[in-house]
Amino acid sequence: MKLKALALNGTLKSEGESSTQRMIDLVLEALQQHDVEGTSVRLAELNIKPGVTSDEGSGDAWPDIRKRILGSHILVMGTPIWLGQPSSVCKRALERMDAFLEETDEAGRMVSYGRVAAVAVVGNEDGAHHVSAELFQALNDVGFSLAPNAVAYWVGEAMGRTDFTDLRKVPDVVTNAVDMLARNTAHLARQLAVNQYPGKG
């Protein structure tokens, strides 16, 4: 079964080179080895309005992103670390997914049920575990499932000037984490695609 993945790039840069995109690309390439077709969206390029509904009115770019999320089996949330936190752009996307709490299918399940999430984090400061923990909890709250080891990250020296895009070679430990993320996430997504969670009653 061919699966689809959508990655949301939470970089604060609206254009140009992005360490977050480099990590996302590694994840999507690894997922491709498990028959998963992936694409990515750079959130900072788009007018995603603040709010907690699925459509915040004229000019809001979120409804199209929402449609793409619900049309995928896997959601990859990618973010840099800023002030020890996920980026504000990443948080806005999560806030918009809060609408899933009120949106249910005919069996009373959140519309996001049956989809699997994974996390990609980069930064040149400490905090990858804290950021992934925040994203894991938020994504689970809005209906996504998480496989074991569903995060891949790279952090450089604290207060250093080296970005992930500056590395000539991806460290083996990062490659191994990406491979494990892809293997486990694709496996869980494939299981849920044919055996959805039970609904009410």
N, CA, C and O of each residue as an XYZ file, in Angstrom:
804
protein
N       0.841     -1.192      0.000
C       0.000      0.000      0.000
C       0.882      1.251      0.000
O       1.783      1.386      0.828
N       0.615      2.150     -0.927
C       1.357      3.400     -1.008
C       0.793      4.379      0.018
O      -0.405      4.660      0.024
N       1.656      4.890      0.876
C       1.240      5.851      1.881
C       1.691      7.251      1.486
O       2.617      7.421      0.693
N       1.016      8.254      2.055
C       1.376      9.649      1.806
C       1.807     10.311      3.103
O       1.229     10.068      4.162
N       2.833     11.155      3.005
C       3.307     11.926      4.152
C       3.330     13.405      3.798
O       3.652     13.778      2.671
N       2.990     14.233      4.760
C       3.101     15.678      4.614
C       3.976     16.191      5.746
O       3.737     15.877      6.912
N       4.982     16.975      5.411
C       5.846     17.581      6.421
C       5.578     19.074      6.492
O       5.532     19.753      5.467
N       5.403     19.581      7.699
C       5.229     21.003      7.925
C       6.535     21.560      8.464
O       6.988     21.184      9.545
N       7.135     22.463      7.694
C       8.411     23.065      8.066
C       8.144     24.331      8.869
O       7.630     25.317      8.341
N       8.499     24.294     10.148
C       8.259     25.420     11.044
C       9.408     26.396     11.152
O       9.501     27.122     12.142
N      10.298     26.438     10.151
C      11.361     27.437     10.174
C      10.754     28.839     10.219
O       9.638     29.053      9.747
N      11.487     29.780     10.785
C      11.028     31.167     10.805
C      11.399     31.899      9.517
O      10.965     33.029      9.293
N      12.199     31.253      8.675
C      12.611     31.864      7.411
C      11.542     31.626      6.347
O      11.132     30.489      6.112
N      11.099     32.697      5.710
C      10.079     32.535      4.665
C      10.688     32.069      3.346
O       9.970     31.624      2.451
N      12.008     32.170      3.228
C      12.687     31.702      2.008
C      14.145     31.427      2.324
O      14.635     31.765      3.401
N      14.830     30.814      1.379
C      16.259     30.540      1.547
C      16.534     29.216      2.241
O      15.621     28.453      2.555
N      17.811     28.966      2.470
C      18.272     27.712      3.053
C      17.716     27.536      4.457
O      17.627     28.492      5.228
N      17.345     26.310      4.778
C      16.724     26.020      6.069
C      17.256     24.710      6.631
O      17.154     23.666      5.986
N      17.825     24.764      7.835
C      18.279     23.537      8.490
C      17.115     22.601      8.767
O      17.253     21.380      8.687
N      15.964     23.185      9.096
C      14.770     22.368      9.337
C      14.385     21.603      8.081
O      14.012     20.432      8.151
N      14.477     22.271      6.919
C      14.143     21.600      5.660
C      15.132     20.485      5.362
O      14.750     19.443      4.828
N      16.397     20.693      5.702
C      17.374     19.632      5.459
C      17.021     18.384      6.268
O      17.099     17.266      5.760
N      16.635     18.580      7.518
C      16.259     17.432      8.341
C      14.981     16.787      7.813
O      14.881     15.562      7.754
N      14.004     17.608      7.428
C      12.761     17.082      6.863
C      13.053     16.267      5.603
O      12.483     15.193      5.411
N      13.933     16.774      4.754
C      14.279     16.050      3.532
C      14.860     14.674      3.842
O      14.559     13.698      3.154
N      15.693     14.599      4.881
C      16.250     13.302      5.282
C      15.137     12.349      5.707
O      15.150     11.170      5.353
N      14.174     12.871      6.469
C      13.062     12.035      6.929
C      12.210     11.564      5.750
O      11.845     10.391      5.673
N      11.897     12.480      4.834
C      11.069     12.102      3.685
C      11.786     11.100      2.775
O      11.161     10.195      2.223
N      13.093     11.269      2.625
C      13.864     10.307      1.826
C      13.848      8.929      2.485
O      13.728      7.910      1.804
N      13.969      8.903      3.811
C      13.940      7.618      4.523
C      12.557      6.986      4.436
O      12.445      5.770      4.277
N      11.504      7.792      4.537
C      10.149      7.268      4.414
C       9.900      6.690      3.021
O       9.159      5.721      2.862
N      10.524      7.294      2.028
C      10.364      6.813      0.655
C      10.845      5.374      0.523
O      10.332      4.614     -0.298
N      11.828      5.006      1.330
C      12.329      3.625      1.307
C      11.287      2.631      1.825
O      11.423      1.422      1.641
N      10.246      3.159      2.476
C       9.170      2.314      3.001
C       7.867      2.551      2.232
O       6.770      2.373      2.762
N       8.021      2.954      0.980
C       6.883      3.137      0.073
C       5.944      4.247      0.545
O       4.722      4.137      0.443
N       6.548      5.321      1.065
C       5.780      6.489      1.494
C       6.174      7.669      0.614
O       7.349      8.024      0.524
N       5.185      8.270     -0.032
C       5.415      9.428     -0.896
C       5.217     10.697     -0.080
O       4.152     10.904      0.501
N       6.247     11.553     -0.032
C       6.171     12.718      0.850
C       6.386     14.047      0.166
O       7.107     14.145     -0.827
N       5.745     15.079      0.717
C       5.931     16.463      0.293
C       6.041     17.320      1.544
O       5.714     16.873      2.644
N       6.506     18.561      1.368
C       6.626     19.452      2.524
C       6.068     20.835      2.209
O       5.977     21.236      1.049
N       5.699     21.549      3.260
C       5.176     22.905      3.174
C       5.972     23.779      4.136
O       6.154     23.427      5.301
N       6.448     24.925      3.638
C       7.119     25.877      4.513
C       6.066     26.853      5.042
O       5.575     27.705      4.301
N       5.732     26.728      6.295
C       4.626     27.481      6.877
C       4.850     28.988      6.845
O       3.895     29.745      6.672
N       6.086     29.438      7.007
C       6.367     30.871      7.072
C       6.115     31.583      5.746
O       6.036     32.811      5.707
N       5.988     30.821      4.661
C       5.680     31.415      3.357
C       4.208     31.795      3.238
O       3.824     32.573      2.364
N       3.400     31.242      4.119
C       1.951     31.326      3.952
C       1.296     32.214      5.006
O       1.855     32.445      6.078
N       0.113     32.703      4.682
C      -0.659     33.526      5.616
C      -1.563     32.616      6.441
O      -2.730     32.407      6.109
N      -1.001     32.080      7.521
C      -1.766     31.236      8.430
C      -2.233     32.122      9.570
O      -1.440     32.547     10.411
N      -3.499     32.389      9.585
C      -4.031     33.325     10.559
C      -4.072     32.711     11.958
O      -4.211     31.495     12.097
N      -3.953     33.544     12.996
C      -4.089     33.019     14.354
C      -5.528     32.589     14.605
O      -6.467     33.136     14.027
N      -5.680     31.600     15.476
C      -7.021     31.119     15.793
C      -7.019     29.643     16.096
O      -5.979     28.987     16.035
N      -8.189     29.115     16.425
C      -8.300     27.696     16.764
C      -9.439     27.023     15.992
O      -9.975     26.002     16.423
N      -9.799     27.609     14.850
C     -10.795     26.976     13.989
C     -10.118     26.521     12.706
O      -8.959     26.854     12.458
N     -10.837     25.765     11.895
C     -10.264     25.262     10.650
C     -10.263     26.289      9.532
O      -9.611     26.087      8.507
N     -10.980     27.379      9.714
C     -11.005     28.438      8.704
C     -11.231     29.779      9.401
O     -12.298     30.029      9.961
N     -10.212     30.631      9.356
C     -10.299     31.931     10.014
C     -10.626     33.055      9.034
O     -10.329     34.220      9.299
N     -11.237     32.704      7.904
C     -11.756     33.727      7.016
C     -10.887     34.061      5.826
O      -9.929     33.349      5.523
N     -11.219     35.135      5.158
C     -10.590     35.543      3.900
C      -9.076     35.606      3.990
O      -8.512     36.222      4.895
N      -8.432     34.954      3.031
C      -6.971     34.985      2.952
C      -6.264     33.965      3.815
O      -5.038     33.868      3.766
N      -6.995     33.204      4.601
C      -6.378     32.216      5.489
C      -5.874     31.024      4.682
O      -6.637     30.401      3.943
N      -4.589     30.710      4.825
C      -3.993     29.596      4.084
C      -4.209     28.247      4.766
O      -3.933     27.203      4.174
N      -4.700     28.260      6.006
C      -4.799     27.008      6.755
C      -5.763     25.987      6.147
O      -5.430     24.802      6.137
N      -6.943     26.377      5.638
C      -7.854     25.346      5.123
C      -7.215     24.409      4.104
O      -7.505     23.212      4.105
N      -6.350     24.930      3.236
C      -5.687     24.076      2.247
C      -4.695     23.137      2.923
O      -4.593     21.967      2.556
N      -3.954     23.660      3.924
C      -3.000     22.811      4.648
C      -3.756     21.716      5.400
O      -3.346     20.555      5.403
N      -4.859     22.100      6.033
C      -5.692     21.125      6.747
C      -6.123     20.002      5.808
O      -6.057     18.826      6.166
N      -6.563     20.369      4.611
C      -6.993     19.371      3.638
C      -5.848     18.421      3.298
O      -6.059     17.216      3.168
N      -4.646     18.956      3.154
C      -3.487     18.120      2.834
C      -3.115     17.217      4.011
O      -2.716     16.070      3.808
N      -3.241     17.728      5.243
C      -2.969     16.901      6.428
C      -3.915     15.713      6.459
O      -3.489     14.573      6.645
N      -5.207     15.989      6.275
C      -6.203     14.927      6.354
C      -6.162     13.997      5.144
O      -6.746     12.914      5.173
N      -5.477     14.415      4.084
C      -5.293     13.566      2.921
C      -4.029     12.727      2.990
O      -3.694     12.018      2.040
N      -3.327     12.806      4.113
C      -2.068     12.069      4.297
C      -2.212     11.033      5.406
O      -3.098     11.130      6.255
N      -1.340     10.055      5.382
C      -1.299      9.042      6.440
C      -0.341      9.454      7.545
O      -0.506      9.061      8.700
N       0.673     10.256      7.181
C       1.737     10.631      8.118
C       1.923     12.140      8.098
O       1.957     12.757      7.033
N       2.043     12.729      9.284
C       2.364     14.146      9.423
C       3.710     14.267     10.114
O       3.896     13.756     11.219
N       4.644     14.943      9.466
C       5.951     15.220     10.073
C       5.983     16.695     10.469
O       5.845     17.576      9.620
N       6.163     16.951     11.748
C       6.289     18.328     12.237
C       7.762     18.642     12.405
O       8.448     18.028     13.222
N       8.248     19.606     11.623
C       9.644     20.001     11.707
C       9.771     21.386     12.308
O       9.035     22.298     11.930
N      10.698     21.553     13.240
C      10.871     22.857     13.871
C      12.320     23.098     14.291
O      13.022     22.163     14.676
N      12.757     24.328     14.217
C      13.998     24.701     14.880
C      13.710     24.944     16.364
O      12.554     25.062     16.770
N      14.749     25.014     17.148
C      14.608     25.360     18.564
C      14.874     26.851     18.710
O      15.926     27.342     18.303
N      13.931     27.561     19.283
C      14.107     28.987     19.570
C      13.761     29.224     21.032
O      12.651     28.926     21.472
N      14.723     29.766     21.789
C      14.523     30.024     23.218
C      14.083     28.753     23.951
O      13.291     28.798     24.893
N      14.624     27.617     23.489
C      14.310     26.339     24.111
C      12.944     25.794     23.771
O      12.497     24.830     24.393
N      12.261     26.389     22.790
C      10.886     26.038     22.464
C      10.750     25.703     20.971
O      11.632     26.032     20.177
N       9.634     25.043     20.592
C       9.325     24.953     19.161
C       9.105     26.358     18.625
O       8.768     27.260     19.392
N       9.286     26.563     17.338
C       9.104     27.899     16.765
C       7.652     28.356     16.883
O       6.736     27.544     17.015
N       7.466     29.663     16.833
C       6.117     30.227     16.902
C       5.275     29.774     15.710
O       4.063     29.599     15.836
N       5.909     29.588     14.563
C       5.203     29.130     13.364
C       4.681     27.708     13.575
O       3.552     27.389     13.204
N       5.508     26.871     14.169
C       5.109     25.498     14.473
C       3.947     25.494     15.470
O       2.985     24.740     15.317
N       4.051     26.344     16.488
C       2.992     26.410     17.496
C       1.674     26.887     16.880
O       0.601     26.421     17.263
N       1.758     27.806     15.939
C       0.529     28.272     15.307
C      -0.173     27.133     14.577
O      -1.396     27.011     14.640
N       0.602     26.299     13.885
C       0.002     25.150     13.190
C      -0.679     24.219     14.187
O      -1.772     23.718     13.922
N      -0.047     23.987     15.320
C      -0.651     23.132     16.338
C      -1.925     23.758     16.894
O      -2.906     23.061     17.152
N      -1.904     25.088     17.077
C      -3.106     25.776     17.561
C      -4.263     25.625     16.582
O      -5.413     25.465     16.991
N      -3.958     25.676     15.299
C      -5.011     25.524     14.304
C      -5.554     24.086     14.289
O      -6.729     23.867     13.995
N      -4.693     23.113     14.607
C      -5.154     21.730     14.669
C      -6.010     21.461     15.898
O      -6.625     20.400     16.004
N      -6.055     22.410     16.827
C      -6.935     22.288     17.981
C      -8.391     22.098     17.539
O      -9.195     21.515     18.266
N      -8.719     22.590     16.355
C     -10.084     22.440     15.821
C     -10.477     20.975     15.673
O     -11.663     20.647     15.697
N      -9.482     20.083     15.520
C      -9.790     18.661     15.371
C     -10.538     18.108     16.586
O     -11.264     17.120     16.474
N     -10.359     18.746     17.745
C     -11.016     18.270     18.960
C     -12.542     18.290     18.829
O     -13.243     17.495     19.454
N     -13.037     19.209     18.008
C     -14.482     19.357     17.834
C     -14.991     18.762     16.523
O     -16.198     18.711     16.288
N     -14.079     18.316     15.677
C     -14.461     17.805     14.354
C     -14.366     16.282     14.360
O     -13.277     15.722     14.482
N     -15.494     15.626     14.229
C     -15.505     14.173     14.324
C     -16.155     13.530     13.098
O     -16.919     14.164     12.371
N     -15.833     12.269     12.895
C     -16.448     11.524     11.793
C     -17.746     10.879     12.264
O     -18.207     11.130     13.377
N     -18.329     10.050     11.411
C     -19.622      9.448     11.725
C     -19.565      8.498     12.919
O     -20.598      8.172     13.505
N     -18.353      8.051     13.282
C     -18.195      7.159     14.428
C     -17.769      7.917     15.684
O     -17.448      7.305     16.703
N     -17.768      9.255     15.610
C     -17.419     10.055     16.774
C     -15.930     10.195     17.021
O     -15.518     10.657     18.085
N     -15.108      9.799     16.040
C     -13.651      9.917     16.173
C     -13.191     11.265     15.634
O     -13.774     11.777     14.679
N     -12.161     11.845     16.227
C     -11.568     13.050     15.655
C     -11.160     12.778     14.217
O     -10.710     11.678     13.897
N     -11.313     13.767     13.351
C     -11.013     13.569     11.934
C      -9.545     13.209     11.697
O      -9.197     12.683     10.640
N      -8.706     13.485     12.655
C      -7.278     13.178     12.530
C      -6.929     11.753     12.933
O      -5.803     11.309     12.709
N      -7.872     11.031     13.523
C      -7.606      9.660     13.962
C      -7.139      8.791     12.791
O      -7.554      8.967     11.646
N      -6.258      7.848     13.130
C      -5.749      6.942     12.121
C      -4.519      7.462     11.413
O      -3.932      6.766     10.585
N      -4.122      8.694     11.737
C      -2.919      9.282     11.150
C      -1.784      9.261     12.160
O      -2.000      9.355     13.368
N      -0.586      9.137     11.648
C       0.593      8.993     12.497
C       1.464     10.228     12.357
O       1.633     10.754     11.257
N       2.016     10.692     13.469
C       2.877     11.876     13.450
C       4.299     11.512     13.843
O       4.537     10.548     14.570
N       5.233     12.304     13.347
C       6.635     12.196     13.730
C       7.196     13.610     13.814
O       6.590     14.560     13.318
N       8.352     13.739     14.443
C       8.911     15.056     14.745
C      10.354     15.144     14.274
O      11.123     14.193     14.413
N      10.714     16.301     13.712
C      12.090     16.583     13.289
C      12.504     17.908     13.912
O      11.796     18.906     13.778
N      13.658     17.922     14.599
C      14.085     19.105     15.348
C      15.540     19.425     15.027
O      16.375     18.525     14.934
N      15.836     20.705     14.860
C      17.220     21.144     14.680
C      17.460     22.391     15.525
O      16.527     23.120     15.862
N      18.719     22.620     15.857
C      19.040     23.837     16.598
C      20.491     23.879     17.001
O      21.179     22.858     16.993
N      20.958     25.061     17.355
C      22.319     25.188     17.893
C      22.249     25.625     19.349
O      23.049     26.434     19.819
N      21.275     25.069     20.039
C      21.146     25.221     21.483
C      20.512     23.956     22.028
O      19.968     23.157     21.265
N      20.574     23.766     23.317
C      19.993     22.588     23.949
C      18.473     22.654     23.862
O      17.906     23.729     23.662
N      17.817     21.517     24.012
C      16.368     21.537     24.092
C      15.636     20.592     23.174
O      14.407     20.649     23.124
N      16.315     19.722     22.440
C      15.633     18.837     21.489
C      14.649     17.915     22.186
O      13.559     17.675     21.667
N      15.012     17.392     23.355
C      14.096     16.504     24.072
C      12.880     17.270     24.582
O      11.756     16.769     24.533
N      13.107     18.470     25.065
C      11.988     19.282     25.546
C      11.035     19.624     24.404
O       9.817     19.524     24.551
N      11.597     20.026     23.271
C      10.773     20.392     22.112
C       9.992     19.188     21.601
O       8.799     19.298     21.318
N      10.648     18.051     21.482
C       9.934     16.866     20.983
C       8.854     16.439     21.969
O       7.789     15.981     21.554
N       9.109     16.582     23.266
C       8.086     16.238     24.254
C       6.862     17.129     24.100
O       5.732     16.647     24.176
N       7.075     18.424     23.884
C       5.953     19.351     23.682
C       5.152     18.969     22.436
O       3.922     18.949     22.460
N       5.857     18.672     21.364
C       5.169     18.330     20.120
C       4.465     16.979     20.214
O       3.352     16.823     19.711
N       5.102     16.010     20.848
C       4.460     14.704     21.027
C       3.116     14.863     21.741
O       2.101     14.327     21.297
N       3.122     15.601     22.845
C       1.900     15.760     23.628
C       0.827     16.490     22.830
O      -0.334     16.081     22.818
N       1.222     17.575     22.164
C       0.252     18.360     21.392
C      -0.337     17.546     20.253
O      -1.549     17.565     20.040
N       0.505     16.833     19.523
C       0.031     16.036     18.397
C      -0.883     14.906     18.862
O      -1.877     14.596     18.206
N      -0.546     14.297     19.985
C      -1.402     13.246     20.527
C      -2.735     13.823     20.991
O      -3.776     13.190     20.811
N      -2.719     15.012     21.582
C      -3.948     15.666     22.033
C      -4.928     15.880     20.885
O      -6.140     15.765     21.067
N      -4.401     16.191     19.700
C      -5.291     16.485     18.567
C      -5.479     15.271     17.658
O      -5.857     15.415     16.495
N      -5.213     14.067     18.195
C      -5.654     12.854     17.536
C      -4.643     12.022     16.785
O      -5.003     10.998     16.205
N      -3.367     12.437     16.778
C      -2.366     11.678     16.035
C      -1.745     10.597     16.909
O      -1.632     10.752     18.125
N      -1.343      9.499     16.270
C      -0.635      8.428     16.946
C       0.862      8.596     16.716
O       1.291      9.165     15.713
N       1.647      8.092     17.663
C       3.104      8.197     17.564
C       3.734      6.827     17.736
O       3.434      6.099     18.683
N       4.600      6.497     16.817
C       5.335      5.235     16.910
C       6.501      5.406     17.890
O       6.837      6.534     18.250
N       7.123      4.306     18.326
C       8.317      4.429     19.152
C       9.424      5.176     18.402
O       9.576      5.016     17.191
N      10.180      5.975     19.111
C      11.326      6.704     18.542
C      10.932      7.559     17.346
O      11.612      7.566     16.321
N       9.822      8.279     17.491
C       9.282      9.070     16.377
C       9.872     10.469     16.308
O       9.171     11.424     15.974
N      11.156     10.597     16.622
C      11.816     11.897     16.513
C      13.238     11.707     15.987
O      13.938     10.758     16.340
N      13.630     12.639     15.137
C      15.027     12.722     14.699
C      15.466     14.158     14.940
O      14.737     15.094     14.608
N      16.651     14.341     15.514
C      17.086     15.703     15.801
C      18.603     15.843     15.682
O      19.358     14.872     15.736
N      18.999     17.081     15.520
C      20.408     17.447     15.591
C      20.503     18.769     16.338
O      19.776     19.718     16.040
N      21.403     18.821     17.309
C      21.690     20.088     17.970
C      23.198     20.288     17.990
O      23.966     19.382     18.315
N      23.592     21.499     17.632
C      25.012     21.838     17.667
C      25.422     22.314     19.044
O      24.641     22.263     19.993
N      26.639     22.769     19.140
C      27.161     23.292     20.399
C      26.318     24.478     20.863
O      25.968     25.351     20.069
N      25.996     24.498     22.151
C      25.193     25.592     22.697
C      25.865     26.931     22.416
O      27.062     27.100     22.647
N      25.084     27.871     21.919
C      25.542     29.217     21.566
C      26.579     29.198     20.441
O      27.309     30.170     20.242
N      26.635     28.087     19.711
C      27.579     27.995     18.603
C      27.024     28.615     17.340
O      25.873     29.050     17.303
N      27.850     28.653     16.301
C      27.454     29.278     15.038
C      27.238     28.260     13.920
O      26.924     28.637     12.791
N      27.403     26.982     14.225
C      27.228     25.943     13.213
C      25.767     25.534     13.128
O      25.146     25.187     14.132
N      25.225     25.579     11.914
C      23.866     25.110     11.666
C      23.923     23.735     11.016
O      24.971     23.308     10.532
N      22.795     23.056     11.012
C      22.728     21.732     10.398
C      23.077     21.788      8.920
O      23.661     20.850      8.378
N      22.717     22.895      8.265
C      23.038     23.039      6.845
C      24.535     23.204      6.607
O      25.007     23.032      5.483
N      25.282     23.534      7.652
C      26.732     23.731      7.506
C      27.508     22.413      7.504
O      28.671     22.379      7.103
N      26.873     21.335      7.948
C      27.580     20.058      8.047
C      27.785     19.446      6.669
O      26.845     19.356      5.880
N      29.008     19.026      6.380
C      29.281     18.381      5.092
C      28.704     16.977      5.062
O      28.262     16.499      4.018
N      28.712     16.315      6.225
C      28.204     14.947      6.319
C      27.239     14.861      7.490
O      27.510     15.379      8.573
N      26.120     14.206      7.262
C      25.160     13.995      8.344
C      25.743     12.961      9.302
O      26.150     11.886      8.862
N      25.795     13.260     10.601
C      26.345     12.293     11.565
C      25.583     10.968     11.536
O      24.372     10.945     11.319
N      26.293      9.880     11.753
C      25.682      8.550     11.719
C      24.542      8.426     12.721
O      23.532      7.780     12.441
N      24.701      9.043     13.886
C      23.661      8.936     14.909
C      22.360      9.577     14.431
O      21.277      9.109     14.783
N      22.453     10.644     13.635
C      21.262     11.286     13.079
C      20.645     10.390     12.011
O      19.430     10.199     11.980
N      21.481      9.847     11.142
C      20.998      8.943     10.097
C      20.275      7.742     10.699
O      19.230      7.322     10.203
N      20.843      7.195     11.773
C      20.217      6.040     12.429
C      18.865      6.418     13.034
O      17.910      5.645     12.957
N      18.785      7.608     13.634
C      17.518      8.060     14.223
C      16.465      8.287     13.144
O      15.298      7.938     13.321
N      16.884      8.873     12.027
C      15.967      9.103     10.902
C      15.439      7.772     10.367
O      14.245      7.630     10.104
N      16.330      6.808     10.211
C      15.922      5.498      9.693
C      14.927      4.810     10.629
O      13.954      4.204     10.178
N      15.184      4.911     11.950
C      14.280      4.294     12.913
C      12.922      4.990     12.909
O      11.882      4.334     12.957
N      12.938      6.317     12.851
C      11.693      7.086     12.759
C      10.882      6.636     11.551
O       9.688      6.362     11.667
N      11.524      6.560     10.403
C      10.828      6.204      9.164
C      10.274      4.782      9.217
O       9.128      4.535      8.843
N      11.088      3.872      9.679
C      10.681      2.460      9.732
C       9.463      2.271     10.646
O       8.488      1.621     10.267
N       9.532      2.841     11.842
C       8.456      2.645     12.810
C       7.196      3.424     12.436
O       6.079      2.932     12.597
N       7.389      4.640     11.937
C       6.244      5.477     11.588
C       5.491      4.884     10.396
O       4.262      4.825     10.410
N       6.206      4.450      9.380
C       5.563      3.837      8.218
C       4.828      2.556      8.611
O       3.736      2.281      8.113
N       5.434      1.779      9.506
C       4.795      0.539      9.953
C       3.468      0.825     10.654
O       2.455      0.191     10.357
N       3.477      1.788     11.593
C       2.255      2.098     12.325
C       1.199      2.696     11.398
O       0.018      2.369     11.512
N       1.616      3.564     10.487
C       0.663      4.168      9.548
C       0.005      3.106      8.679
O      -1.190      3.183      8.393
N       0.781      2.120      8.264
C       0.236      1.059      7.418
C      -0.779      0.215      8.201
O      -1.799     -0.199      7.650
N      -0.501     -0.033      9.471
C      -1.441     -0.792     10.296
C      -2.750     -0.027     10.479
O      -3.830     -0.606     10.362
N      -2.656      1.270     10.766
C      -3.857      2.066     11.008
C      -4.653      2.315      9.731
O      -5.865      2.528      9.783
N      -3.977      2.290      8.593
C      -4.681      2.504      7.322
C      -5.680      1.388      7.038
O      -6.672      1.598      6.340
N      -5.415      0.207      7.580
C      -6.318     -0.926      7.331
C      -7.099     -1.338      8.578
O      -8.002     -2.170      8.499
N      -6.755     -0.760      9.721
C      -7.430     -1.139     10.969
C      -7.562      0.095     11.857
O      -6.775      0.296     12.782
N      -8.561      0.912     11.563
C      -8.794      2.173     12.242
C      -9.187      1.955     13.705
O      -9.666      0.884     14.078
N      -8.978      2.989     14.523
C      -9.416      2.928     15.911
C     -10.934      2.778     15.998
O     -11.647      3.252     15.114
N     -11.436      2.133     17.040
C     -12.884      1.992     17.167
C     -13.554      3.329     17.470
O     -12.961      4.201     18.106
N     -14.766      3.479     17.019
C     -15.540      4.672     17.306
C     -16.452      4.459     18.511
O     -16.380      3.430     19.182
N     -17.295      5.427     18.773
C     -18.212      5.332     19.899
C     -19.245      4.232     19.628
O     -19.715      4.061     18.503
N     -19.579      3.502     20.675
C     -20.615      2.489     20.551
C     -20.192      1.264     19.801
O     -20.986      0.338     19.632
